[in-house]
Amino acid sequence: MLHHTNRRWYWMEQSFPAHNISLRSAAQENFIIIDISNGSRVLGEVDRFGAPTLIHEEAIYIHEGVQYQVEKLDYEEKKAYVREVNVDYFTDASLAVQLKVLHVNRESADGALHRQFGEVTVNAKPTIFKKIRLRTHENIGSGPIHLPEEEPHTSSYWFTFSDEVAASMSTNDMQYALLGLSNVLVHIAPLYLMCDPQDIRVVPQVKAVHNKKPTLFFYDRYPGGVGLSERLYEVHGQLIDEAKRLISACGSPERLSRLRRADRGGRPYGQGAGARPAAARGGGPMSLLRERSLRHKRDDAAGRRQEEKTEGEAPAGAAAAGAEGSVRAASAGTASGPGGPAENDEWAVVGASMMHIEAGAFVMRRRTYEPGFRHGHYVLASLQGKGAGLKPLLLTGLPESLTSEEDSFHEKLLFLDTETTGLGLGAGNVPFMIGVGYFEGGRYTVEQMLIRHPGEEAAMLAYLQVLLERHPLLISYNGKSFDWPILKSRYIMNRVKLEREPEGHIDFLYPSRSLWKHTSPSCRLGKVEEERLGVHREDDVPGSLAPTLYFQYLAERKPEVLKGVFLHNELDVLSLAGLAVHFAAVTEGSVDWERIREAGSEEWFRLGLWLDKVGLHSMAEEAMDRLAADGNARHG
């Protein structure tokens, strides 16, 4: 291979040395991606440790701006077979990671922190993947990933908090603080390493396996390590100082003044010794992250007397009805709230007030629409006496307890829409607003519940349970795969027993796709309400911005920040009622055939198929006969 001549070395092998060195990855075993759309051709390669989350089966892989769906992943042969597709979503996989310390090579104590560098084994297993719609980032589906667990050995740097810090915080507070700190450091670390953010991974553990203490791990993504975590060990002081500076910029100087004091007697890390630990003074990044996460408790104490004055009250009614088909404010209509003075209530700016029940308190915004209110093309009260037309949409059948209730069937419906802090179905996704609508006679009431902090979530869920007892049939839009599963998980997370689940659930996304998937640009609720209900929103806040605005409220504590979110959610709940009127009219035979004719033969055909699918066979035959007759008349 190497030949020595005249004091020089010469390469004598047939292949070039760089042939076996990848510029994309330090791993030696890569997965080949093969396009089988037209014949068979190699698109590229993915390293072994990125494959489980990038090219699992059903994953969307993007190459040179073209979308490919993975049809088969041959894990043993390290080949992924993909086919070109054109879809409006991408996939995002979740990875469950567990670490075990094998050996400690270096260590040092810095005040309340004990940092170490060594070798670890990483147990990484992909669990599920989510389908995220492009542009709106809404979750439109998910699925499991069935791949073996990887157990590479790599190098890691970690730091552990002292017993004093651990004792000063509850397990829940510590978890929030570690998550917040890891989120800060994962953005800072790549700047010191000059690497891709995916090259280094961060794993917080409230009780690390090896020492049972709060610990934050950084590990090299590649087997054996490439020196990244060791470099972080060396710049530990700079890393913590920069985290302090960044967190300090997130709040007021008064609230975060302690963060400016270093954990070593006012000097930055690495300068001087003999300072008291930060935990003894209450300073340091952990205590400040904890203070930010618990800031609402002080706000609660300050506002308690004001809330007691307005208990159970909500601001008075809204403006008169606006023009049909144009909605500038959700209160545009014959709508009213419970009434009562709210001048001193900080939530009056969004038309809401505090509501107190036995389980706790939360923010309530209530609007009642009189029988004459029109949302787009439809008068909502027209569902009265005709709600039973929605029964065919209950694909699982109607509960026996409701089979005889025809005239009051519409009063059994609970229209549901949530606003959440994220798009996933995991434990970290919190529904901060729950909007519901229900009929009482001809009046339609919209109630919106908001939590000012996670401590109010249990009370909000308890109130929702009361509503479900009165209105046991759930109506939603994509609620079967998103809203309701999240709410069920939140009952579990808050240890609130769900006494009664809905007796039925109608998800309007499914009939909307069946009818309009091929004739509408999109089946999002906003587009469906515009094209089928005649509702045109003005100055609407996109649902994708709701989490950002909620986090802004948490930082600033200004209720007016959420005004657009309240409006957006209320319009969604109104449109659910409008769709209920529409679908009930269709299933009861009140079909506007002229409008169907204008929409085109494709929608006409889809209507016939859908009617047959929900068991309305005679109406399906009528639709197909009319379609055939119309076609014959046109081509005469």
C-alpha positions as CSV (number, residue, x, y, z in Angstrom):
1,M,0.0,0.0,0.0
2,L,2.8,2.5,1.0
3,H,6.2,2.3,-0.7
4,H,9.3,4.0,0.7
5,T,11.8,5.3,-1.8
6,N,14.5,8.0,-1.5
7,R,13.2,9.2,1.9
8,R,9.7,9.6,0.6
9,W,6.5,7.6,0.9
10,Y,4.4,6.7,-2.2
11,W,0.8,5.4,-2.3
12,M,0.7,2.2,-4.3
13,E,-2.9,1.0,-3.9
14,Q,-5.3,1.1,-6.9
15,S,-8.0,3.1,-5.1
16,F,-7.5,6.6,-3.9
17,P,-7.3,7.1,-0.1
18,A,-10.2,9.6,0.0
19,H,-12.5,7.1,-1.7
20,N,-13.6,5.7,1.6
21,I,-13.9,9.0,3.4
22,S,-17.4,10.6,3.4
23,L,-17.7,14.4,3.4
24,R,-21.3,14.1,4.8
25,S,-20.8,11.9,7.8
26,A,-18.2,10.4,10.1
27,A,-20.1,7.0,10.0
28,Q,-18.8,4.3,7.7
29,E,-22.1,2.5,7.1
30,N,-24.5,4.6,5.0
31,F,-27.9,3.9,3.6
32,I,-28.4,4.2,-0.1
33,I,-31.6,5.9,-1.4
34,I,-32.9,4.4,-4.6
35,D,-35.6,6.1,-6.7
36,I,-38.0,3.5,-8.3
37,S,-40.3,6.0,-9.9
38,N,-39.1,5.2,-13.4
39,G,-36.7,2.3,-13.3
40,S,-34.1,2.4,-10.7
41,R,-31.5,5.1,-9.9
42,V,-29.5,6.1,-6.8
43,L,-30.4,9.5,-5.4
44,G,-28.0,9.7,-2.5
45,E,-26.9,8.4,0.8
46,V,-27.9,8.9,4.5
47,D,-25.7,8.0,7.4
48,R,-26.7,5.1,9.6
49,F,-27.8,7.2,12.6
50,G,-29.8,9.6,10.6
51,A,-31.6,6.9,8.6
52,P,-34.2,5.9,11.3
53,T,-35.6,9.5,11.4
54,L,-35.1,10.6,7.8
55,I,-35.9,7.6,5.6
56,H,-38.2,5.4,7.7
57,E,-41.2,3.9,5.8
58,E,-43.7,6.6,4.7
59,A,-41.2,9.4,5.3
60,I,-41.1,12.3,2.9
61,Y,-37.5,12.7,1.7
62,I,-36.7,15.9,-0.3
63,H,-33.9,15.7,-2.8
64,E,-33.1,18.8,-5.0
65,G,-36.5,20.2,-4.2
66,V,-38.4,17.1,-5.3
67,Q,-40.5,15.1,-2.8
68,Y,-40.0,11.4,-2.5
69,Q,-41.9,9.0,-0.3
70,V,-40.1,6.0,1.2
71,E,-42.0,2.9,0.3
72,K,-39.6,0.3,1.7
73,L,-36.6,0.5,4.0
74,D,-34.4,-2.6,3.8
75,Y,-32.6,-2.2,7.1
76,E,-30.3,-5.2,6.7
77,E,-29.2,-4.3,3.2
78,K,-29.1,-0.6,4.1
79,K,-31.3,0.5,1.1
80,A,-34.3,2.8,1.0
81,Y,-36.6,2.6,-2.0
82,V,-38.5,5.8,-2.7
83,R,-41.0,7.0,-5.3
84,E,-41.6,10.6,-6.4
85,V,-44.8,12.2,-5.0
86,N,-46.4,15.6,-4.8
87,V,-47.9,16.1,-1.3
88,D,-48.5,19.2,0.8
89,Y,-46.8,17.9,3.9
90,F,-43.5,16.8,5.3
91,T,-42.7,14.2,8.0
92,D,-41.0,14.7,11.4
93,A,-39.9,11.7,13.4
94,S,-39.5,11.5,17.2
95,L,-36.5,9.8,18.8
96,A,-36.5,8.4,22.3
97,V,-33.0,8.6,23.9
98,Q,-31.6,7.1,27.0
99,L,-28.0,7.5,28.2
100,K,-25.7,5.5,30.4
101,V,-22.4,6.7,31.7
102,L,-19.6,4.1,31.0
103,H,-16.5,6.0,32.1
104,V,-15.5,9.5,33.4
105,N,-12.3,10.8,31.8
106,R,-12.2,14.4,33.2
107,E,-14.2,16.3,35.8
108,S,-14.2,19.6,37.7
109,A,-16.4,21.3,40.2
110,D,-17.6,24.9,39.6
111,G,-19.7,26.2,42.4
112,A,-23.2,24.6,42.2
113,L,-22.2,22.7,39.1
114,H,-20.1,19.6,38.7
115,R,-19.0,19.1,35.1
116,Q,-17.7,15.8,33.6
117,F,-16.4,14.4,30.3
118,G,-16.4,10.8,29.5
119,E,-17.8,7.9,27.5
120,V,-21.5,7.0,27.3
121,T,-23.7,4.5,25.6
122,V,-26.8,6.0,23.8
123,N,-29.9,4.0,23.4
124,A,-31.8,5.7,20.6
125,K,-35.1,4.3,19.2
126,P,-37.4,6.1,16.7
127,T,-41.0,5.9,18.0
128,I,-43.5,7.8,15.8
129,F,-43.6,10.2,12.9
130,K,-45.9,13.1,12.3
131,K,-47.2,14.6,9.0
132,I,-46.9,18.3,9.1
133,R,-48.6,20.4,6.5
134,L,-46.5,22.8,4.6
135,R,-47.0,26.6,5.2
136,T,-49.5,26.1,8.0
137,H,-47.5,23.5,10.0
138,E,-50.7,21.8,11.2
139,N,-50.5,18.2,12.2
140,I,-52.5,16.1,9.7
141,G,-51.6,12.6,10.8
142,S,-49.0,10.3,12.5
143,G,-47.8,6.8,12.4
144,P,-45.5,4.4,14.3
145,I,-41.9,3.6,13.3
146,H,-40.9,0.0,13.6
147,L,-37.1,-0.1,13.5
148,P,-34.5,-1.6,15.9
149,E,-32.8,0.3,18.6
150,E,-29.3,1.7,18.0
151,E,-26.8,1.5,20.9
152,P,-23.7,3.4,19.8
153,H,-20.9,4.4,22.2
154,T,-19.8,8.0,22.0
155,S,-18.2,10.8,24.0
156,S,-20.3,13.1,26.2
157,Y,-19.9,16.2,28.3
158,W,-22.4,16.7,31.1
159,F,-22.9,18.9,34.2
160,T,-24.8,18.0,37.3
161,F,-26.5,20.4,39.8
162,S,-25.7,20.2,43.5
163,D,-28.0,18.6,46.1
164,E,-28.9,22.1,47.3
165,V,-30.2,23.1,43.9
166,A,-32.1,19.9,43.6
167,A,-33.7,20.3,47.0
168,S,-34.8,23.9,46.3
169,M,-37.1,22.9,43.5
170,S,-39.9,20.4,43.0
171,T,-39.5,17.6,40.4
172,N,-41.9,19.4,38.1
173,D,-40.2,22.8,38.4
174,M,-36.8,21.1,37.8
175,Q,-38.1,19.4,34.7
176,Y,-39.3,22.8,33.3
177,A,-36.0,24.5,34.2
178,L,-33.9,21.7,32.6
179,L,-36.0,21.8,29.4
180,G,-35.6,25.6,29.2
181,L,-31.9,25.5,29.9
182,S,-31.3,22.8,27.3
183,N,-33.3,24.8,24.7
184,V,-31.0,27.7,25.3
185,L,-27.8,25.7,25.3
186,V,-28.6,23.7,22.2
187,H,-28.6,26.9,20.2
188,I,-25.5,28.3,21.8
189,A,-23.2,25.2,21.6
190,P,-22.9,24.9,17.8
191,L,-21.6,28.5,17.7
192,Y,-18.6,27.5,19.9
193,L,-18.1,24.2,18.0
194,M,-18.6,25.7,14.4
195,C,-20.6,22.6,13.6
196,D,-24.1,21.7,12.3
197,P,-26.7,21.8,15.1
198,Q,-27.5,18.2,14.4
199,D,-24.0,17.1,15.1
200,I,-24.5,17.5,18.9
201,R,-27.4,16.3,20.9
202,V,-28.7,17.6,24.3
203,V,-30.6,15.3,26.7
204,P,-31.9,16.7,30.1
205,Q,-32.5,14.2,32.9
206,V,-34.2,15.2,36.2
207,K,-32.6,12.2,37.9
208,A,-29.7,10.8,35.9
209,V,-29.2,7.1,36.1
210,H,-25.6,7.2,37.4
211,N,-26.0,9.8,40.2
212,K,-29.8,10.4,40.7
213,K,-29.2,14.2,40.3
214,P,-30.5,16.8,37.8
215,T,-28.1,16.5,34.8
216,L,-27.7,18.0,31.4
217,F,-25.9,15.8,28.8
218,F,-24.3,16.8,25.5
219,Y,-23.1,14.0,23.3
220,D,-21.5,13.6,19.9
221,R,-24.0,12.2,17.4
222,Y,-21.4,9.9,15.8
223,P,-20.0,6.7,17.3
224,G,-16.8,7.1,19.2
225,G,-17.2,10.9,19.2
226,V,-15.4,13.4,17.1
227,G,-14.2,15.8,19.8
228,L,-17.3,18.1,20.0
229,S,-18.4,17.3,23.5
230,E,-14.8,17.5,24.8
231,R,-14.6,21.0,23.4
232,L,-17.8,21.9,25.2
233,Y,-16.3,20.6,28.4
234,E,-13.3,23.0,27.9
235,V,-15.5,26.1,27.2
236,H,-18.0,25.2,29.9
237,G,-17.6,28.6,31.7
238,Q,-18.1,30.6,28.5
239,L,-21.1,28.5,27.6
240,I,-22.8,29.1,31.0
241,D,-22.0,32.8,30.9
242,E,-23.5,33.2,27.4
243,A,-26.6,31.3,28.5
244,K,-27.0,33.8,31.4
245,R,-26.7,36.7,29.0
246,L,-29.3,35.3,26.7
247,I,-31.8,34.5,29.5
248,S,-31.2,37.9,31.0
249,A,-32.4,39.5,27.7
250,C,-35.7,37.6,28.0
251,G,-37.1,39.4,31.1
252,S,-37.2,42.7,33.0
253,P,-34.0,43.7,34.9
254,E,-35.8,43.7,38.2
255,R,-37.0,40.1,37.8
256,L,-33.8,38.7,36.4
257,S,-31.2,40.8,38.3
258,R,-30.0,37.7,40.1
259,L,-29.0,36.1,36.8
260,R,-26.3,38.7,36.3
261,R,-24.5,37.6,39.4
262,A,-22.1,34.7,38.5
263,D,-22.1,31.6,40.6
264,R,-18.5,32.4,41.9
265,G,-18.7,35.6,43.9
266,G,-19.7,37.9,41.1
267,R,-16.9,36.7,38.8
268,P,-17.5,34.8,35.5
269,Y,-16.8,31.1,35.5
270,G,-13.1,30.3,35.5
271,Q,-12.1,33.5,37.3
272,G,-11.2,33.2,41.0
273,A,-12.3,30.7,43.6
274,G,-13.9,30.5,47.0
275,A,-17.2,32.0,46.0
276,R,-20.4,30.7,47.6
277,P,-22.5,28.3,45.4
278,A,-25.3,29.9,43.4
279,A,-27.9,27.6,45.1
280,A,-27.1,29.2,48.4
281,R,-27.9,32.7,47.1
282,G,-30.8,31.7,44.8
283,G,-28.9,32.9,41.7
284,G,-27.7,31.1,38.5
285,P,-29.5,30.1,35.3
286,M,-31.6,27.3,37.0
287,S,-33.2,29.5,39.6
288,L,-33.9,32.2,37.0
289,L,-35.5,29.8,34.6
290,R,-37.6,28.5,37.5
291,E,-38.6,32.0,38.3
292,R,-39.7,32.7,34.8
293,S,-41.7,29.4,34.7
294,L,-43.4,30.3,38.1
295,R,-43.9,34.0,37.5
296,H,-47.6,33.5,37.2
297,K,-47.8,32.7,40.9
298,R,-46.8,36.2,41.9
299,D,-49.1,37.6,39.2
300,D,-51.9,35.5,40.7
301,A,-51.3,37.0,44.2
302,A,-51.2,40.5,42.9
303,G,-54.5,40.1,41.0
304,R,-56.4,37.9,43.4
305,R,-58.5,40.7,44.9
306,Q,-59.4,42.0,41.5
307,E,-60.5,38.6,40.3
308,E,-62.7,38.1,43.3
309,K,-64.6,41.3,42.4
310,T,-65.4,40.0,38.9
311,E,-66.1,36.3,39.7
312,G,-68.5,34.8,37.3
313,E,-68.8,38.0,35.3
314,A,-68.1,38.7,31.6
315,P,-68.3,41.8,29.6
316,A,-71.5,43.0,28.0
317,G,-72.6,42.4,24.5
318,A,-71.0,43.1,21.2
319,A,-71.9,45.1,18.1
320,A,-74.8,44.6,15.7
321,A,-74.7,42.2,12.8
322,G,-72.3,42.9,9.9
323,A,-72.7,42.2,6.2
324,E,-73.3,38.6,5.2
325,G,-70.2,36.6,4.2
326,S,-67.8,39.2,5.7
327,V,-66.5,38.8,9.2
328,R,-64.3,41.4,10.7
329,A,-65.0,40.5,14.4
330,A,-66.4,37.3,15.9
331,S,-68.9,39.4,17.8
332,A,-70.3,40.8,14.5
333,G,-73.8,39.5,14.9
334,T,-76.6,39.6,17.4
335,A,-74.3,38.4,20.1
336,S,-74.1,39.1,23.8
337,G,-72.1,38.1,26.9
338,P,-73.4,37.4,30.4
339,G,-73.2,41.1,31.2
340,G,-71.8,42.8,34.2
341,P,-69.3,45.6,34.9
342,A,-65.7,44.7,34.0
343,E,-64.0,48.0,33.8
344,N,-61.4,46.9,36.3
345,D,-60.9,43.4,34.8
346,E,-57.7,43.2,32.8
347,W,-59.4,40.6,30.5
348,A,-62.1,43.1,29.5
349,V,-59.9,44.2,26.7
350,V,-60.6,40.9,24.9
351,G,-64.2,40.6,26.1
352,A,-63.5,38.0,28.8
353,S,-63.2,37.7,32.6
354,M,-62.1,35.3,35.2
355,M,-64.3,32.3,36.0
356,H,-64.0,30.4,39.3
357,I,-65.3,26.9,39.8
358,E,-64.6,24.4,42.6
359,A,-61.6,23.0,40.7
360,G,-60.0,26.4,40.3
361,A,-60.0,29.5,38.0
362,F,-59.4,30.2,34.4
363,V,-60.3,32.9,31.8
364,M,-63.7,32.7,30.2
365,R,-65.0,34.5,27.1
366,R,-68.7,33.9,26.3
367,R,-70.8,35.0,23.3
368,T,-74.4,34.1,22.6
369,Y,-75.8,34.5,19.1
370,E,-79.5,35.1,18.7
371,P,-81.7,32.9,16.4
372,G,-81.5,35.3,13.5
373,F,-77.7,35.3,13.3
374,R,-76.3,34.4,9.9
375,H,-72.8,33.0,9.4
376,G,-72.1,33.2,5.7
377,H,-74.8,31.5,3.7
378,Y,-76.5,29.9,6.7
379,V,-78.7,31.0,9.6
380,L,-77.3,28.9,12.5
381,A,-80.6,28.5,14.2
382,S,-81.9,26.6,11.1
383,L,-80.2,23.5,12.6
384,Q,-83.0,23.5,15.2
385,G,-85.2,20.4,14.5
386,K,-82.9,19.3,11.7
387,G,-79.9,18.3,13.7
388,A,-80.8,14.6,13.3
389,G,-79.7,14.9,9.7
390,L,-76.2,14.6,11.0
391,K,-76.8,11.1,12.3
392,P,-75.5,9.4,9.1
393,L,-72.1,11.0,9.7
394,L,-71.8,9.0,13.0
395,L,-70.1,6.2,11.3
396,T,-69.9,4.1,14.5
397,G,-73.7,4.4,15.0
398,L,-75.9,6.4,17.3
399,P,-76.1,5.6,21.0
400,E,-79.4,4.1,22.0
401,S,-79.9,6.9,24.6
402,L,-80.2,9.4,21.8
403,T,-82.1,7.5,19.1
404,S,-85.5,8.9,20.0
405,E,-84.5,12.6,20.4
406,E,-85.2,14.2,17.1
407,D,-86.3,17.8,17.7
408,S,-83.7,18.5,20.4
409,F,-80.9,16.5,18.7
410,H,-79.0,19.7,17.9
411,E,-78.8,20.6,21.6
412,K,-76.8,17.4,22.2
413,L,-74.0,18.7,20.0
414,L,-70.8,20.2,21.4
415,F,-68.7,22.0,18.8
416,L,-65.0,21.9,19.7
417,D,-61.8,23.6,18.6
418,T,-58.5,24.0,20.5
419,E,-55.5,26.2,20.3
420,T,-52.3,24.5,21.4
421,T,-48.7,25.3,22.2
422,G,-47.5,22.9,19.4
423,L,-48.4,20.5,16.7
424,G,-47.5,17.2,18.2
425,L,-49.4,14.7,20.4
426,G,-46.8,14.4,23.1
427,A,-46.9,15.4,26.7
428,G,-45.4,18.8,26.1
429,N,-48.2,20.0,23.8
430,V,-50.6,22.0,26.0
431,P,-54.1,23.2,24.8
432,F,-54.0,26.7,26.2
433,M,-57.4,27.6,24.8
434,I,-60.5,25.4,24.3
435,G,-63.3,26.9,22.3
436,V,-66.7,25.2,22.4
437,G,-70.2,26.0,20.9
438,Y,-73.6,24.6,21.8
439,F,-77.3,25.2,21.0
440,E,-79.9,26.0,23.6
441,G,-83.1,26.3,21.6
442,G,-82.4,28.6,18.7
443,R,-79.5,30.4,20.4
444,Y,-75.9,29.4,19.7
445,T,-73.4,30.0,22.5
446,V,-69.6,30.1,22.1
447,E,-67.5,29.7,25.2
448,Q,-63.7,30.1,25.1
449,M,-61.6,28.9,28.0
450,L,-58.0,30.1,28.4
451,I,-55.4,29.2,31.0
452,R,-53.0,31.9,32.1
453,H,-50.5,29.2,33.2
454,P,-50.4,25.4,33.4
455,G,-51.8,25.5,37.0
456,E,-55.2,26.4,35.6
457,E,-55.5,23.5,33.1
458,A,-57.1,21.1,35.5
459,A,-60.0,23.6,36.2
460,M,-60.5,24.1,32.5
461,L,-60.7,20.4,31.9
462,A,-63.1,20.0,34.7
463,Y,-65.4,22.6,33.2
464,L,-65.2,20.9,29.8
465,Q,-66.3,17.7,31.4
466,V,-69.5,19.4,32.7
467,L,-70.2,20.6,29.1
468,L,-69.7,17.0,27.8
469,E,-72.3,15.7,30.2
470,R,-74.9,18.2,28.8
471,H,-73.8,17.9,25.2
472,P,-72.4,14.4,24.7
473,L,-71.9,14.4,20.9
474,L,-68.7,16.0,19.8
475,I,-68.3,18.0,16.5
476,S,-64.8,19.0,15.3
477,Y,-62.6,19.5,12.3
478,N,-59.6,17.2,12.4
479,G,-60.5,16.6,16.1
480,K,-60.4,12.8,15.9
481,S,-56.7,12.7,15.2
482,F,-55.6,15.9,17.0
483,D,-57.9,17.9,19.4
484,W,-59.6,15.1,21.3
485,P,-56.5,12.8,21.6
486,I,-54.6,15.8,23.1
487,L,-57.4,16.6,25.5
488,K,-57.6,13.0,26.6
489,S,-53.8,13.0,27.3
490,R,-54.1,16.2,29.3
491,Y,-56.7,14.6,31.6
492,I,-54.2,11.9,32.3
493,M,-51.3,14.3,32.8
494,N,-53.4,16.5,35.2
495,R,-54.7,13.4,37.0
496,V,-58.3,14.4,36.3
497,K,-60.6,11.5,35.8
498,L,-62.5,11.7,32.6
499,E,-65.9,10.6,34.0
500,R,-67.7,10.6,30.6
501,E,-66.3,10.4,27.1
502,P,-68.3,11.7,24.1
503,E,-71.1,9.3,23.1
504,G,-70.2,10.1,19.5
505,H,-67.8,12.1,17.5
506,I,-68.3,13.7,14.0
507,D,-65.2,15.0,12.4
508,F,-66.1,17.3,9.5
509,L,-62.7,16.9,7.9
510,Y,-63.6,13.5,6.6
511,P,-66.8,14.5,4.6
512,S,-65.0,17.7,3.5
513,R,-62.2,15.6,1.9
514,S,-64.7,13.1,0.4
515,L,-66.6,15.9,-1.3
516,W,-64.1,18.7,-2.1
517,K,-60.6,17.1,-2.1
518,H,-60.5,17.2,-6.0
519,T,-62.3,20.5,-6.5
520,S,-61.0,22.8,-3.7
521,P,-57.4,24.1,-3.4
522,S,-57.4,22.9,0.1
523,C,-59.5,21.2,2.7
524,R,-58.4,23.5,5.6
525,L,-61.2,24.9,7.5
526,G,-60.4,28.4,6.5
527,K,-60.6,27.5,2.8
528,V,-63.7,25.3,3.2
529,E,-65.6,28.0,5.0
530,E,-64.7,30.5,2.3
531,E,-65.7,28.4,-0.7
532,R,-68.7,26.5,0.8
533,L,-70.1,28.7,3.5
534,G,-69.4,32.1,2.0
535,V,-67.4,33.3,5.0
536,H,-64.5,35.7,4.3
537,R,-62.3,36.5,7.2
538,E,-60.6,39.9,7.5
539,D,-57.6,40.6,9.6
540,D,-57.6,37.0,10.8
541,V,-54.6,35.6,12.9
542,P,-53.4,32.4,11.3
543,G,-53.7,29.4,13.6
544,S,-50.0,28.7,13.1
545,L,-49.2,32.0,15.0
546,A,-51.4,31.2,18.0
547,P,-48.6,29.5,19.9
548,T,-46.2,32.4,19.3
549,L,-48.8,34.9,20.5
550,Y,-49.5,32.8,23.6
551,F,-45.8,32.6,24.5
552,Q,-45.6,36.4,24.0
553,Y,-48.5,36.8,26.5
554,L,-46.6,34.5,29.0
555,A,-43.6,36.8,28.7
556,E,-45.4,40.2,28.7
557,R,-48.6,39.3,30.6
558,K,-50.7,41.6,28.4
559,P,-54.1,40.1,27.5
560,E,-54.5,42.3,24.4
561,V,-51.8,40.2,22.7
562,L,-54.4,37.3,22.5
563,K,-57.2,39.3,21.0
564,G,-56.6,37.9,17.5
565,V,-56.3,34.3,18.9
566,F,-59.7,34.6,20.6
567,L,-61.2,35.9,17.3
568,H,-59.7,33.2,15.2
569,N,-60.9,30.5,17.6
570,E,-64.4,31.9,17.8
571,L,-64.7,32.0,14.0
572,D,-63.6,28.4,13.9
573,V,-66.4,27.4,16.3
574,L,-68.9,29.4,14.3
575,S,-67.9,27.7,11.1
576,L,-68.3,24.3,12.7
577,A,-71.9,25.2,13.3
578,G,-72.2,26.5,9.7
579,L,-70.9,23.2,8.4
580,A,-73.3,21.3,10.6
581,V,-76.2,23.2,8.9
582,H,-74.8,22.5,5.5
583,F,-74.3,18.7,6.0
584,A,-77.6,18.3,7.7
585,A,-79.3,20.0,4.8
586,V,-77.5,17.7,2.3
587,T,-78.4,14.4,4.2
588,E,-82.0,15.5,4.5
589,G,-82.4,16.0,0.7
590,S,-82.2,19.8,0.7
591,V,-79.5,19.9,-2.0
592,D,-79.0,23.0,-4.1
593,W,-78.6,21.1,-7.4
594,E,-78.0,24.3,-9.3
595,R,-75.0,25.1,-7.2
596,I,-73.8,21.6,-7.5
597,R,-74.1,21.9,-11.3
598,E,-72.0,25.1,-11.2
599,A,-69.3,23.4,-9.1
600,G,-68.8,20.8,-11.9
601,S,-69.4,17.2,-12.6
602,E,-66.5,16.1,-10.4
603,E,-68.1,17.4,-7.2
604,W,-71.5,16.1,-8.4
605,F,-69.9,12.6,-8.7
606,R,-68.1,12.9,-5.4
607,L,-71.4,13.8,-3.7
608,G,-73.0,10.6,-5.0
609,L,-70.2,8.5,-3.8
610,W,-70.3,10.1,-0.4
611,L,-74.0,9.7,0.0
612,D,-73.7,6.0,-0.8
613,K,-70.8,5.7,1.7
614,V,-72.9,7.1,4.6
615,G,-75.8,4.8,3.8
616,L,-78.1,7.2,1.9
617,H,-78.4,4.9,-1.1
618,S,-81.5,6.4,-2.6
619,M,-80.1,9.9,-2.5
620,A,-76.9,8.6,-4.0
621,E,-78.8,7.1,-6.9
622,E,-80.7,10.4,-7.4
623,A,-77.4,12.3,-7.5
624,M,-75.9,9.9,-10.1
625,D,-79.1,9.9,-12.2
626,R,-79.1,13.7,-12.2
627,L,-75.5,13.7,-13.1
628,A,-76.1,11.4,-16.0
629,A,-79.1,13.4,-17.2
630,D,-77.2,16.6,-17.0
631,G,-74.3,15.1,-19.0
632,N,-76.7,13.8,-21.7
633,A,-78.4,17.3,-21.9
634,R,-75.1,19.0,-22.3
635,H,-73.8,16.7,-25.0
636,G,-77.3,16.2,-26.5
